[in-house]
Amino acid sequence: MGSMTRAFIVIGMVACLTSVAHAIAGQATFYTPPYVPSACFGFEDRGVMILAANSGLFNNRTACGDRYRVTCTGTTNTFVRPCTGRSVDLMIVDLCPGCARNQVDLSQEAFAMIANTDARRITIEYNSIIVLWLPGPSVMIVAANHKLFAGKSACGRRYRVRCTGGTNAGVPHPCKGKSIDVTVVDLCPGCASNQLDLSQEAFAMIANPDAGRINIDYRRI
């Protein structure tokens, strides 16, 4: 869909915060590449910080894109001390048809972040990340208009944004021919219903910042 955006200099307050639900105890195994096609996103590559959910959690694709924080808590076999002491934040991209109802199947890379892969199967705790905004420095962010923000419902959603043309006669050809993926982290109170407010760095990836305002296409990913 078409939309307009203006250059965004500084986000002073972030309206989206990360929270997690009560921990669920379970078990984790891992699967190996290739990770596409997936039941959720087909041939669209979602990286390696991913998991395949059991049928109950998957719930006929309603869990696609949901994120979980997974922590290793111990072993299920004779392998001693498999846990690395770390947690990982993962996206559901697929169904694990053979998984038990307390089991999730991590990518091999994700499993290796929290446990020794020689263990093959571990006990875990996993928490649903209620509002998706992963902590840490990121400038690939966007502030949404009131309609899109929808009372924080859009927090953590990701959009692919592409410049389609200029609105400023002084910079008639601002587009760089690139697309960017940005995460909704804030509300833009002054934005029109067809407008997004990108970080300065994100804007500069797709257009000349001197343009100030550009036409875009954007879609949720």
PyMOL commands that place a pseudoatom at each C-alpha (Angstrom):
pseudoatom trace, name=CA, resn=MET, resi=1, chain=A, elem=C, hetatm=0, pos=[0.000, 0.000, 0.000]
pseudoatom trace, name=CA, resn=GLY, resi=2, chain=A, elem=C, hetatm=0, pos=[1.170, 3.531, -0.642]
pseudoatom trace, name=CA, resn=SER, resi=3, chain=A, elem=C, hetatm=0, pos=[2.158, 5.800, 2.173]
pseudoatom trace, name=CA, resn=MET, resi=4, chain=A, elem=C, hetatm=0, pos=[4.264, 8.830, 3.022]
pseudoatom trace, name=CA, resn=THR, resi=5, chain=A, elem=C, hetatm=0, pos=[6.961, 9.317, 5.580]
pseudoatom trace, name=CA, resn=ARG, resi=6, chain=A, elem=C, hetatm=0, pos=[9.207, 12.103, 6.789]
pseudoatom trace, name=CA, resn=ALA, resi=7, chain=A, elem=C, hetatm=0, pos=[12.779, 12.052, 8.055]
pseudoatom trace, name=CA, resn=PHE, resi=8, chain=A, elem=C, hetatm=0, pos=[12.998, 11.154, 11.717]
pseudoatom trace, name=CA, resn=ILE, resi=9, chain=A, elem=C, hetatm=0, pos=[15.810, 12.657, 13.776]
pseudoatom trace, name=CA, resn=VAL, resi=10, chain=A, elem=C, hetatm=0, pos=[15.527, 11.369, 17.354]
pseudoatom trace, name=CA, resn=ILE, resi=11, chain=A, elem=C, hetatm=0, pos=[13.024, 9.179, 19.181]
pseudoatom trace, name=CA, resn=GLY, resi=12, chain=A, elem=C, hetatm=0, pos=[12.894, 10.781, 22.596]
pseudoatom trace, name=CA, resn=MET, resi=13, chain=A, elem=C, hetatm=0, pos=[10.614, 8.268, 24.297]
pseudoatom trace, name=CA, resn=VAL, resi=14, chain=A, elem=C, hetatm=0, pos=[10.059, 4.669, 23.322]
pseudoatom trace, name=CA, resn=ALA, resi=15, chain=A, elem=C, hetatm=0, pos=[6.440, 3.635, 23.770]
pseudoatom trace, name=CA, resn=CYS, resi=16, chain=A, elem=C, hetatm=0, pos=[6.988, -0.111, 23.248]
pseudoatom trace, name=CA, resn=LEU, resi=17, chain=A, elem=C, hetatm=0, pos=[8.467, -2.189, 26.042]
pseudoatom trace, name=CA, resn=THR, resi=18, chain=A, elem=C, hetatm=0, pos=[9.409, -5.853, 26.246]
pseudoatom trace, name=CA, resn=SER, resi=19, chain=A, elem=C, hetatm=0, pos=[7.631, -8.125, 28.695]
pseudoatom trace, name=CA, resn=VAL, resi=20, chain=A, elem=C, hetatm=0, pos=[7.433, -11.882, 29.034]
pseudoatom trace, name=CA, resn=ALA, resi=21, chain=A, elem=C, hetatm=0, pos=[4.723, -14.189, 30.291]
pseudoatom trace, name=CA, resn=HIS, resi=22, chain=A, elem=C, hetatm=0, pos=[5.057, -16.877, 32.957]
pseudoatom trace, name=CA, resn=ALA, resi=23, chain=A, elem=C, hetatm=0, pos=[7.722, -19.468, 32.185]
pseudoatom trace, name=CA, resn=ILE, resi=24, chain=A, elem=C, hetatm=0, pos=[6.657, -22.794, 30.673]
pseudoatom trace, name=CA, resn=ALA, resi=25, chain=A, elem=C, hetatm=0, pos=[8.712, -25.887, 31.449]
pseudoatom trace, name=CA, resn=GLY, resi=26, chain=A, elem=C, hetatm=0, pos=[9.429, -28.225, 28.570]
pseudoatom trace, name=CA, resn=GLN, resi=27, chain=A, elem=C, hetatm=0, pos=[12.046, -29.883, 26.428]
pseudoatom trace, name=CA, resn=ALA, resi=28, chain=A, elem=C, hetatm=0, pos=[13.963, -28.815, 23.354]
pseudoatom trace, name=CA, resn=THR, resi=29, chain=A, elem=C, hetatm=0, pos=[15.572, -30.653, 20.477]
pseudoatom trace, name=CA, resn=PHE, resi=30, chain=A, elem=C, hetatm=0, pos=[17.050, -29.166, 17.317]
pseudoatom trace, name=CA, resn=TYR, resi=31, chain=A, elem=C, hetatm=0, pos=[16.747, -29.470, 13.572]
pseudoatom trace, name=CA, resn=THR, resi=32, chain=A, elem=C, hetatm=0, pos=[19.283, -28.679, 10.870]
pseudoatom trace, name=CA, resn=PRO, resi=33, chain=A, elem=C, hetatm=0, pos=[19.316, -26.577, 7.675]
pseudoatom trace, name=CA, resn=PRO, resi=34, chain=A, elem=C, hetatm=0, pos=[17.778, -25.972, 5.254]
pseudoatom trace, name=CA, resn=TYR, resi=35, chain=A, elem=C, hetatm=0, pos=[15.148, -24.034, 7.200]
pseudoatom trace, name=CA, resn=VAL, resi=36, chain=A, elem=C, hetatm=0, pos=[13.046, -23.131, 4.164]
pseudoatom trace, name=CA, resn=PRO, resi=37, chain=A, elem=C, hetatm=0, pos=[10.406, -23.726, 3.106]
pseudoatom trace, name=CA, resn=SER, resi=38, chain=A, elem=C, hetatm=0, pos=[8.634, -23.322, 6.438]
pseudoatom trace, name=CA, resn=ALA, resi=39, chain=A, elem=C, hetatm=0, pos=[4.991, -23.832, 7.369]
pseudoatom trace, name=CA, resn=CYS, resi=40, chain=A, elem=C, hetatm=0, pos=[4.653, -20.155, 8.302]
pseudoatom trace, name=CA, resn=PHE, resi=41, chain=A, elem=C, hetatm=0, pos=[6.628, -18.213, 5.719]
pseudoatom trace, name=CA, resn=GLY, resi=42, chain=A, elem=C, hetatm=0, pos=[7.242, -20.545, 2.792]
pseudoatom trace, name=CA, resn=PHE, resi=43, chain=A, elem=C, hetatm=0, pos=[10.544, -19.742, 1.117]
pseudoatom trace, name=CA, resn=GLU, resi=44, chain=A, elem=C, hetatm=0, pos=[10.996, -16.436, 2.957]
pseudoatom trace, name=CA, resn=ASP, resi=45, chain=A, elem=C, hetatm=0, pos=[14.212, -16.645, 4.985]
pseudoatom trace, name=CA, resn=ARG, resi=46, chain=A, elem=C, hetatm=0, pos=[13.727, -15.643, 8.635]
pseudoatom trace, name=CA, resn=GLY, resi=47, chain=A, elem=C, hetatm=0, pos=[17.313, -16.273, 9.700]
pseudoatom trace, name=CA, resn=VAL, resi=48, chain=A, elem=C, hetatm=0, pos=[18.490, -18.901, 12.176]
pseudoatom trace, name=CA, resn=MET, resi=49, chain=A, elem=C, hetatm=0, pos=[17.099, -17.625, 15.488]
pseudoatom trace, name=CA, resn=ILE, resi=50, chain=A, elem=C, hetatm=0, pos=[13.973, -19.677, 14.897]
pseudoatom trace, name=CA, resn=LEU, resi=51, chain=A, elem=C, hetatm=0, pos=[11.988, -22.606, 16.243]
pseudoatom trace, name=CA, resn=ALA, resi=52, chain=A, elem=C, hetatm=0, pos=[9.402, -25.122, 15.129]
pseudoatom trace, name=CA, resn=ALA, resi=53, chain=A, elem=C, hetatm=0, pos=[6.471, -25.420, 17.532]
pseudoatom trace, name=CA, resn=ASN, resi=54, chain=A, elem=C, hetatm=0, pos=[4.508, -28.455, 18.659]
pseudoatom trace, name=CA, resn=SER, resi=55, chain=A, elem=C, hetatm=0, pos=[1.005, -28.721, 17.204]
pseudoatom trace, name=CA, resn=GLY, resi=56, chain=A, elem=C, hetatm=0, pos=[-0.687, -27.295, 20.304]
pseudoatom trace, name=CA, resn=LEU, resi=57, chain=A, elem=C, hetatm=0, pos=[1.550, -24.232, 20.408]
pseudoatom trace, name=CA, resn=PHE, resi=58, chain=A, elem=C, hetatm=0, pos=[1.458, -23.836, 16.630]
pseudoatom trace, name=CA, resn=ASN, resi=59, chain=A, elem=C, hetatm=0, pos=[-2.342, -23.811, 16.771]
pseudoatom trace, name=CA, resn=ASN, resi=60, chain=A, elem=C, hetatm=0, pos=[-2.954, -24.008, 13.040]
pseudoatom trace, name=CA, resn=ARG, resi=61, chain=A, elem=C, hetatm=0, pos=[-0.496, -21.204, 12.191]
pseudoatom trace, name=CA, resn=THR, resi=62, chain=A, elem=C, hetatm=0, pos=[-1.872, -18.657, 14.674]
pseudoatom trace, name=CA, resn=ALA, resi=63, chain=A, elem=C, hetatm=0, pos=[1.525, -18.695, 16.448]
pseudoatom trace, name=CA, resn=CYS, resi=64, chain=A, elem=C, hetatm=0, pos=[3.473, -17.860, 13.284]
pseudoatom trace, name=CA, resn=GLY, resi=65, chain=A, elem=C, hetatm=0, pos=[5.814, -14.949, 14.003]
pseudoatom trace, name=CA, resn=ASP, resi=66, chain=A, elem=C, hetatm=0, pos=[5.375, -15.143, 17.775]
pseudoatom trace, name=CA, resn=ARG, resi=67, chain=A, elem=C, hetatm=0, pos=[8.598, -14.933, 19.759]
pseudoatom trace, name=CA, resn=TYR, resi=68, chain=A, elem=C, hetatm=0, pos=[9.744, -16.909, 22.761]
pseudoatom trace, name=CA, resn=ARG, resi=69, chain=A, elem=C, hetatm=0, pos=[12.672, -16.519, 25.130]
pseudoatom trace, name=CA, resn=VAL, resi=70, chain=A, elem=C, hetatm=0, pos=[14.187, -19.966, 25.685]
pseudoatom trace, name=CA, resn=THR, resi=71, chain=A, elem=C, hetatm=0, pos=[16.547, -20.925, 28.528]
pseudoatom trace, name=CA, resn=CYS, resi=72, chain=A, elem=C, hetatm=0, pos=[18.255, -24.271, 29.044]
pseudoatom trace, name=CA, resn=THR, resi=73, chain=A, elem=C, hetatm=0, pos=[17.621, -25.676, 32.535]
pseudoatom trace, name=CA, resn=GLY, resi=74, chain=A, elem=C, hetatm=0, pos=[19.223, -29.129, 32.366]
pseudoatom trace, name=CA, resn=THR, resi=75, chain=A, elem=C, hetatm=0, pos=[19.715, -32.439, 30.631]
pseudoatom trace, name=CA, resn=THR, resi=76, chain=A, elem=C, hetatm=0, pos=[17.347, -35.274, 29.762]
pseudoatom trace, name=CA, resn=ASN, resi=77, chain=A, elem=C, hetatm=0, pos=[20.061, -37.894, 29.368]
pseudoatom trace, name=CA, resn=THR, resi=78, chain=A, elem=C, hetatm=0, pos=[23.474, -38.803, 30.746]
pseudoatom trace, name=CA, resn=PHE, resi=79, chain=A, elem=C, hetatm=0, pos=[25.129, -35.742, 29.228]
pseudoatom trace, name=CA, resn=VAL, resi=80, chain=A, elem=C, hetatm=0, pos=[26.402, -33.669, 32.170]
pseudoatom trace, name=CA, resn=ARG, resi=81, chain=A, elem=C, hetatm=0, pos=[25.875, -29.900, 32.360]
pseudoatom trace, name=CA, resn=PRO, resi=82, chain=A, elem=C, hetatm=0, pos=[24.833, -29.107, 28.772]
pseudoatom trace, name=CA, resn=CYS, resi=83, chain=A, elem=C, hetatm=0, pos=[23.628, -25.554, 29.483]
pseudoatom trace, name=CA, resn=THR, resi=84, chain=A, elem=C, hetatm=0, pos=[25.717, -22.513, 28.531]
pseudoatom trace, name=CA, resn=GLY, resi=85, chain=A, elem=C, hetatm=0, pos=[23.855, -20.194, 30.912]
pseudoatom trace, name=CA, resn=ARG, resi=86, chain=A, elem=C, hetatm=0, pos=[22.457, -18.092, 28.078]
pseudoatom trace, name=CA, resn=SER, resi=87, chain=A, elem=C, hetatm=0, pos=[18.958, -17.463, 26.756]
pseudoatom trace, name=CA, resn=VAL, resi=88, chain=A, elem=C, hetatm=0, pos=[17.841, -16.905, 23.169]
pseudoatom trace, name=CA, resn=ASP, resi=89, chain=A, elem=C, hetatm=0, pos=[14.875, -15.045, 21.688]
pseudoatom trace, name=CA, resn=LEU, resi=90, chain=A, elem=C, hetatm=0, pos=[13.378, -17.060, 18.844]
pseudoatom trace, name=CA, resn=MET, resi=91, chain=A, elem=C, hetatm=0, pos=[10.583, -16.712, 16.295]
pseudoatom trace, name=CA, resn=ILE, resi=92, chain=A, elem=C, hetatm=0, pos=[8.108, -19.479, 15.488]
pseudoatom trace, name=CA, resn=VAL, resi=93, chain=A, elem=C, hetatm=0, pos=[8.449, -20.194, 11.776]
pseudoatom trace, name=CA, resn=ASP, resi=94, chain=A, elem=C, hetatm=0, pos=[7.429, -23.817, 11.451]
pseudoatom trace, name=CA, resn=LEU, resi=95, chain=A, elem=C, hetatm=0, pos=[5.484, -26.794, 12.785]
pseudoatom trace, name=CA, resn=CYS, resi=96, chain=A, elem=C, hetatm=0, pos=[7.222, -29.756, 14.421]
pseudoatom trace, name=CA, resn=PRO, resi=97, chain=A, elem=C, hetatm=0, pos=[4.793, -32.603, 13.662]
pseudoatom trace, name=CA, resn=GLY, resi=98, chain=A, elem=C, hetatm=0, pos=[6.666, -35.100, 15.848]
pseudoatom trace, name=CA, resn=CYS, resi=99, chain=A, elem=C, hetatm=0, pos=[7.068, -32.873, 18.887]
pseudoatom trace, name=CA, resn=ALA, resi=100, chain=A, elem=C, hetatm=0, pos=[5.345, -33.686, 22.152]
pseudoatom trace, name=CA, resn=ARG, resi=101, chain=A, elem=C, hetatm=0, pos=[3.072, -31.019, 23.610]
pseudoatom trace, name=CA, resn=ASN, resi=102, chain=A, elem=C, hetatm=0, pos=[5.813, -29.776, 25.974]
pseudoatom trace, name=CA, resn=GLN, resi=103, chain=A, elem=C, hetatm=0, pos=[8.512, -29.815, 23.283]
pseudoatom trace, name=CA, resn=VAL, resi=104, chain=A, elem=C, hetatm=0, pos=[9.889, -27.267, 20.827]
pseudoatom trace, name=CA, resn=ASP, resi=105, chain=A, elem=C, hetatm=0, pos=[12.402, -27.858, 18.060]
pseudoatom trace, name=CA, resn=LEU, resi=106, chain=A, elem=C, hetatm=0, pos=[15.085, -25.171, 17.834]
pseudoatom trace, name=CA, resn=SER, resi=107, chain=A, elem=C, hetatm=0, pos=[17.328, -24.431, 14.900]
pseudoatom trace, name=CA, resn=GLN, resi=108, chain=A, elem=C, hetatm=0, pos=[20.729, -26.024, 15.383]
pseudoatom trace, name=CA, resn=GLU, resi=109, chain=A, elem=C, hetatm=0, pos=[22.302, -22.570, 15.713]
pseudoatom trace, name=CA, resn=ALA, resi=110, chain=A, elem=C, hetatm=0, pos=[19.822, -21.470, 18.381]
pseudoatom trace, name=CA, resn=PHE, resi=111, chain=A, elem=C, hetatm=0, pos=[20.260, -24.708, 20.344]
pseudoatom trace, name=CA, resn=ALA, resi=112, chain=A, elem=C, hetatm=0, pos=[24.046, -24.209, 20.277]
pseudoatom trace, name=CA, resn=MET, resi=113, chain=A, elem=C, hetatm=0, pos=[23.620, -20.785, 21.867]
pseudoatom trace, name=CA, resn=ILE, resi=114, chain=A, elem=C, hetatm=0, pos=[22.076, -22.249, 25.018]
pseudoatom trace, name=CA, resn=ALA, resi=115, chain=A, elem=C, hetatm=0, pos=[23.445, -25.803, 25.178]
pseudoatom trace, name=CA, resn=ASN, resi=116, chain=A, elem=C, hetatm=0, pos=[26.023, -28.245, 23.887]
pseudoatom trace, name=CA, resn=THR, resi=117, chain=A, elem=C, hetatm=0, pos=[24.531, -29.814, 20.767]
pseudoatom trace, name=CA, resn=ASP, resi=118, chain=A, elem=C, hetatm=0, pos=[25.999, -33.183, 21.789]
pseudoatom trace, name=CA, resn=ALA, resi=119, chain=A, elem=C, hetatm=0, pos=[23.254, -33.332, 24.425]
pseudoatom trace, name=CA, resn=ARG, resi=120, chain=A, elem=C, hetatm=0, pos=[20.679, -33.554, 21.598]
pseudoatom trace, name=CA, resn=ARG, resi=121, chain=A, elem=C, hetatm=0, pos=[17.742, -32.986, 23.982]
pseudoatom trace, name=CA, resn=ILE, resi=122, chain=A, elem=C, hetatm=0, pos=[17.542, -30.640, 26.984]
pseudoatom trace, name=CA, resn=THR, resi=123, chain=A, elem=C, hetatm=0, pos=[15.042, -29.371, 29.510]
pseudoatom trace, name=CA, resn=ILE, resi=124, chain=A, elem=C, hetatm=0, pos=[14.075, -25.737, 29.060]
pseudoatom trace, name=CA, resn=GLU, resi=125, chain=A, elem=C, hetatm=0, pos=[11.921, -22.901, 30.248]
pseudoatom trace, name=CA, resn=TYR, resi=126, chain=A, elem=C, hetatm=0, pos=[10.365, -20.723, 27.578]
pseudoatom trace, name=CA, resn=ASN, resi=127, chain=A, elem=C, hetatm=0, pos=[8.440, -17.487, 27.874]
pseudoatom trace, name=CA, resn=SER, resi=128, chain=A, elem=C, hetatm=0, pos=[6.219, -15.780, 25.350]
pseudoatom trace, name=CA, resn=ILE, resi=129, chain=A, elem=C, hetatm=0, pos=[7.507, -12.294, 24.604]
pseudoatom trace, name=CA, resn=ILE, resi=130, chain=A, elem=C, hetatm=0, pos=[4.238, -10.415, 24.914]
pseudoatom trace, name=CA, resn=VAL, resi=131, chain=A, elem=C, hetatm=0, pos=[5.375, -7.169, 23.338]
pseudoatom trace, name=CA, resn=LEU, resi=132, chain=A, elem=C, hetatm=0, pos=[8.020, -7.817, 20.752]
pseudoatom trace, name=CA, resn=TRP, resi=133, chain=A, elem=C, hetatm=0, pos=[10.842, -5.358, 20.975]
pseudoatom trace, name=CA, resn=LEU, resi=134, chain=A, elem=C, hetatm=0, pos=[14.173, -6.995, 21.536]
pseudoatom trace, name=CA, resn=PRO, resi=135, chain=A, elem=C, hetatm=0, pos=[16.427, -4.985, 23.841]
pseudoatom trace, name=CA, resn=GLY, resi=136, chain=A, elem=C, hetatm=0, pos=[19.674, -3.721, 22.459]
pseudoatom trace, name=CA, resn=PRO, resi=137, chain=A, elem=C, hetatm=0, pos=[20.887, -0.966, 20.165]
pseudoatom trace, name=CA, resn=SER, resi=138, chain=A, elem=C, hetatm=0, pos=[19.030, -0.769, 16.868]
pseudoatom trace, name=CA, resn=VAL, resi=139, chain=A, elem=C, hetatm=0, pos=[18.401, 2.092, 14.496]
pseudoatom trace, name=CA, resn=MET, resi=140, chain=A, elem=C, hetatm=0, pos=[16.238, 0.158, 12.023]
pseudoatom trace, name=CA, resn=ILE, resi=141, chain=A, elem=C, hetatm=0, pos=[13.083, 1.389, 13.735]
pseudoatom trace, name=CA, resn=VAL, resi=142, chain=A, elem=C, hetatm=0, pos=[9.902, 3.278, 12.959]
pseudoatom trace, name=CA, resn=ALA, resi=143, chain=A, elem=C, hetatm=0, pos=[7.275, 5.303, 14.817]
pseudoatom trace, name=CA, resn=ALA, resi=144, chain=A, elem=C, hetatm=0, pos=[3.749, 4.452, 13.655]
pseudoatom trace, name=CA, resn=ASN, resi=145, chain=A, elem=C, hetatm=0, pos=[0.727, 6.660, 13.101]
pseudoatom trace, name=CA, resn=HIS, resi=146, chain=A, elem=C, hetatm=0, pos=[-2.189, 6.313, 15.548]
pseudoatom trace, name=CA, resn=LYS, resi=147, chain=A, elem=C, hetatm=0, pos=[-4.138, 3.931, 13.315]
pseudoatom trace, name=CA, resn=LEU, resi=148, chain=A, elem=C, hetatm=0, pos=[-1.228, 1.569, 12.732]
pseudoatom trace, name=CA, resn=PHE, resi=149, chain=A, elem=C, hetatm=0, pos=[-0.003, 1.801, 16.351]
pseudoatom trace, name=CA, resn=ALA, resi=150, chain=A, elem=C, hetatm=0, pos=[-3.452, 0.713, 17.574]
pseudoatom trace, name=CA, resn=GLY, resi=151, chain=A, elem=C, hetatm=0, pos=[-2.860, 1.226, 21.285]
pseudoatom trace, name=CA, resn=LYS, resi=152, chain=A, elem=C, hetatm=0, pos=[0.503, -0.587, 21.297]
pseudoatom trace, name=CA, resn=SER, resi=153, chain=A, elem=C, hetatm=0, pos=[-0.816, -3.573, 19.339]
pseudoatom trace, name=CA, resn=ALA, resi=154, chain=A, elem=C, hetatm=0, pos=[1.763, -2.872, 16.624]
pseudoatom trace, name=CA, resn=CYS, resi=155, chain=A, elem=C, hetatm=0, pos=[4.716, -2.817, 19.012]
pseudoatom trace, name=CA, resn=GLY, resi=156, chain=A, elem=C, hetatm=0, pos=[7.413, -5.115, 17.698]
pseudoatom trace, name=CA, resn=ARG, resi=157, chain=A, elem=C, hetatm=0, pos=[5.798, -5.671, 14.322]
pseudoatom trace, name=CA, resn=ARG, resi=158, chain=A, elem=C, hetatm=0, pos=[8.193, -5.515, 11.418]
pseudoatom trace, name=CA, resn=TYR, resi=159, chain=A, elem=C, hetatm=0, pos=[7.590, -3.793, 8.110]
pseudoatom trace, name=CA, resn=ARG, resi=160, chain=A, elem=C, hetatm=0, pos=[9.477, -3.787, 4.838]
pseudoatom trace, name=CA, resn=VAL, resi=161, chain=A, elem=C, hetatm=0, pos=[9.668, -0.234, 3.528]
pseudoatom trace, name=CA, resn=ARG, resi=162, chain=A, elem=C, hetatm=0, pos=[10.606, 0.862, 0.004]
pseudoatom trace, name=CA, resn=CYS, resi=163, chain=A, elem=C, hetatm=0, pos=[10.954, 4.380, -1.360]
pseudoatom trace, name=CA, resn=THR, resi=164, chain=A, elem=C, hetatm=0, pos=[8.811, 4.935, -4.462]
pseudoatom trace, name=CA, resn=GLY, resi=165, chain=A, elem=C, hetatm=0, pos=[9.349, 8.613, -5.183]
pseudoatom trace, name=CA, resn=GLY, resi=166, chain=A, elem=C, hetatm=0, pos=[9.855, 12.137, -3.955]
pseudoatom trace, name=CA, resn=THR, resi=167, chain=A, elem=C, hetatm=0, pos=[7.479, 14.797, -2.675]
pseudoatom trace, name=CA, resn=ASN, resi=168, chain=A, elem=C, hetatm=0, pos=[10.104, 17.549, -2.633]
pseudoatom trace, name=CA, resn=ALA, resi=169, chain=A, elem=C, hetatm=0, pos=[10.769, 19.349, -5.920]
pseudoatom trace, name=CA, resn=GLY, resi=170, chain=A, elem=C, hetatm=0, pos=[14.253, 20.188, -4.695]
pseudoatom trace, name=CA, resn=VAL, resi=171, chain=A, elem=C, hetatm=0, pos=[15.179, 16.491, -4.567]
pseudoatom trace, name=CA, resn=PRO, resi=172, chain=A, elem=C, hetatm=0, pos=[13.177, 14.980, -7.444]
pseudoatom trace, name=CA, resn=HIS, resi=173, chain=A, elem=C, hetatm=0, pos=[14.836, 11.543, -7.393]
pseudoatom trace, name=CA, resn=PRO, resi=174, chain=A, elem=C, hetatm=0, pos=[15.536, 10.667, -3.742]
pseudoatom trace, name=CA, resn=CYS, resi=175, chain=A, elem=C, hetatm=0, pos=[15.168, 6.868, -3.858]
pseudoatom trace, name=CA, resn=LYS, resi=176, chain=A, elem=C, hetatm=0, pos=[18.201, 4.584, -3.596]
pseudoatom trace, name=CA, resn=GLY, resi=177, chain=A, elem=C, hetatm=0, pos=[16.479, 1.493, -4.929]
pseudoatom trace, name=CA, resn=LYS, resi=178, chain=A, elem=C, hetatm=0, pos=[16.739, -0.389, -1.646]
pseudoatom trace, name=CA, resn=SER, resi=179, chain=A, elem=C, hetatm=0, pos=[14.239, -1.737, 0.876]
pseudoatom trace, name=CA, resn=ILE, resi=180, chain=A, elem=C, hetatm=0, pos=[14.682, -1.918, 4.638]
pseudoatom trace, name=CA, resn=ASP, resi=181, chain=A, elem=C, hetatm=0, pos=[13.078, -3.931, 7.409]
pseudoatom trace, name=CA, resn=VAL, resi=182, chain=A, elem=C, hetatm=0, pos=[12.114, -1.827, 10.414]
pseudoatom trace, name=CA, resn=THR, resi=183, chain=A, elem=C, hetatm=0, pos=[10.503, -2.554, 13.786]
pseudoatom trace, name=CA, resn=VAL, resi=184, chain=A, elem=C, hetatm=0, pos=[7.683, -0.493, 15.297]
pseudoatom trace, name=CA, resn=VAL, resi=185, chain=A, elem=C, hetatm=0, pos=[8.955, 0.870, 18.627]
pseudoatom trace, name=CA, resn=ASP, resi=186, chain=A, elem=C, hetatm=0, pos=[7.058, 4.112, 19.096]
pseudoatom trace, name=CA, resn=LEU, resi=187, chain=A, elem=C, hetatm=0, pos=[4.023, 6.259, 18.333]
pseudoatom trace, name=CA, resn=CYS, resi=188, chain=A, elem=C, hetatm=0, pos=[4.230, 9.265, 16.026]
pseudoatom trace, name=CA, resn=PRO, resi=189, chain=A, elem=C, hetatm=0, pos=[1.506, 11.555, 17.453]
pseudoatom trace, name=CA, resn=GLY, resi=190, chain=A, elem=C, hetatm=0, pos=[1.707, 14.039, 14.586]
pseudoatom trace, name=CA, resn=CYS, resi=191, chain=A, elem=C, hetatm=0, pos=[1.687, 11.502, 11.747]
pseudoatom trace, name=CA, resn=ALA, resi=192, chain=A, elem=C, hetatm=0, pos=[-1.177, 11.338, 9.279]
pseudoatom trace, name=CA, resn=SER, resi=193, chain=A, elem=C, hetatm=0, pos=[-3.008, 8.031, 8.802]
pseudoatom trace, name=CA, resn=ASN, resi=194, chain=A, elem=C, hetatm=0, pos=[-0.881, 7.183, 5.732]
pseudoatom trace, name=CA, resn=GLN, resi=195, chain=A, elem=C, hetatm=0, pos=[2.437, 8.248, 7.270]
pseudoatom trace, name=CA, resn=LEU, resi=196, chain=A, elem=C, hetatm=0, pos=[5.326, 6.541, 9.063]
pseudoatom trace, name=CA, resn=ASP, resi=197, chain=A, elem=C, hetatm=0, pos=[8.221, 8.175, 10.876]
pseudoatom trace, name=CA, resn=LEU, resi=198, chain=A, elem=C, hetatm=0, pos=[11.519, 6.385, 10.262]
pseudoatom trace, name=CA, resn=SER, resi=199, chain=A, elem=C, hetatm=0, pos=[14.707, 6.772, 12.242]
pseudoatom trace, name=CA, resn=GLN, resi=200, chain=A, elem=C, hetatm=0, pos=[17.178, 9.010, 10.457]
pseudoatom trace, name=CA, resn=GLU, resi=201, chain=A, elem=C, hetatm=0, pos=[19.429, 6.031, 9.776]
pseudoatom trace, name=CA, resn=ALA, resi=202, chain=A, elem=C, hetatm=0, pos=[16.604, 3.939, 8.311]
pseudoatom trace, name=CA, resn=PHE, resi=203, chain=A, elem=C, hetatm=0, pos=[15.438, 6.810, 6.103]
pseudoatom trace, name=CA, resn=ALA, resi=204, chain=A, elem=C, hetatm=0, pos=[18.994, 7.290, 4.827]
pseudoatom trace, name=CA, resn=MET, resi=205, chain=A, elem=C, hetatm=0, pos=[19.161, 3.638, 3.778]
pseudoatom trace, name=CA, resn=ILE, resi=206, chain=A, elem=C, hetatm=0, pos=[16.364, 4.056, 1.231]
pseudoatom trace, name=CA, resn=ALA, resi=207, chain=A, elem=C, hetatm=0, pos=[16.458, 7.740, 0.287]
pseudoatom trace, name=CA, resn=ASN, resi=208, chain=A, elem=C, hetatm=0, pos=[18.433, 10.963, 0.329]
pseudoatom trace, name=CA, resn=PRO, resi=209, chain=A, elem=C, hetatm=0, pos=[17.730, 12.566, 3.749]
pseudoatom trace, name=CA, resn=ASP, resi=210, chain=A, elem=C, hetatm=0, pos=[17.691, 15.987, 2.079]
pseudoatom trace, name=CA, resn=ALA, resi=211, chain=A, elem=C, hetatm=0, pos=[14.339, 15.017, 0.571]
pseudoatom trace, name=CA, resn=GLY, resi=212, chain=A, elem=C, hetatm=0, pos=[12.753, 15.273, 4.034]
pseudoatom trace, name=CA, resn=ARG, resi=213, chain=A, elem=C, hetatm=0, pos=[9.595, 13.438, 2.928]
pseudoatom trace, name=CA, resn=ILE, resi=214, chain=A, elem=C, hetatm=0, pos=[9.141, 10.618, 0.425]
pseudoatom trace, name=CA, resn=ASN, resi=215, chain=A, elem=C, hetatm=0, pos=[6.477, 8.325, -0.971]
pseudoatom trace, name=CA, resn=ILE, resi=216, chain=A, elem=C, hetatm=0, pos=[6.796, 4.687, 0.091]
pseudoatom trace, name=CA, resn=ASP, resi=217, chain=A, elem=C, hetatm=0, pos=[5.311, 1.252, -0.192]
pseudoatom trace, name=CA, resn=TYR, resi=218, chain=A, elem=C, hetatm=0, pos=[5.355, -0.813, 2.989]
pseudoatom trace, name=CA, resn=ARG, resi=219, chain=A, elem=C, hetatm=0, pos=[4.103, -4.207, 4.042]
pseudoatom trace, name=CA, resn=ARG, resi=220, chain=A, elem=C, hetatm=0, pos=[4.161, -6.252, 7.188]
pseudoatom trace, name=CA, resn=ILE, resi=221, chain=A, elem=C, hetatm=0, pos=[6.692, -9.106, 7.293]
for i in range(1, 221): cmd.bond("trace and resi %d" % i, "trace and resi %d" % (i + 1))
show_as sticks, trace
zoom trace
